[in-house]
Amino acid sequence: MSIWWSLHLRRDAASVPLARRLLLGTMETAGVDPDISYDLSVALSEACANAVEHGGGQGCGEGSAEYRVTAYLDGEKCRIEVADSGPGFPVRRGGQCAYAAAQAVPTAESGRGLWLIEELADHVHVRNRPGRGAVVSFDKILKWREDALLKVS
């Protein structure tokens, strides 16, 4: 058995806890280990906060007022994608996304969201969609409670 869901959310700070609570509720119901659930919910919160803050167009009022969150839980892992319609990440020569997670200062007040996601997830992928924004996706191998509904045998 697997579970997946997708949300289209307004680029509003109030959408971040909504996405986080839905993910936590899904994982609690499925029987995911609480420590794994917590790590993924913090990573999701950071990705959503980035979409809310940076996910619109380049100027005030441009771009979409929405972003999308998709979560997939299967027997082995959880994959989460957060897609926005903003300007995307800066691009290095050769077309690679140049995001600042490696240079983030862990004690800084801001600018450490992608760094936190990389610390909490097993794999992180950031990509631009030319003219359509950026996608941050991350996954983590799941651990299960003994009474889990989706537990791998």
Sequence and secondary structure as in RCSB ss.txt:
>XXXX:A:sequence
MSIWWSLHLRRDAASVPLARRLLLGTMETAGVDPDISYDLSVALSEACANAVEHGGGQGCGEGSAEYRVTAYLDG
EKCRIEVADSGPGFPVRRGGQCAYAAAQAVPTAESGRGLWLIEELADHVHVRNRPGRGAVVSFDKILKWREDALL
KVS
>XXXX:A:secstr
  EEEEEEEESSTTHHHHHHHHHHHHHHHHTB HHHHHHHHHHHHHHHHHHHHH S SSTT S SEEEEEEEE S
SEEEEEEE  S    B TTS B  SGGG  TT SSS HHHHHHHHSSEEEEEEETTTEEEEEEEEE  B TT SS
   
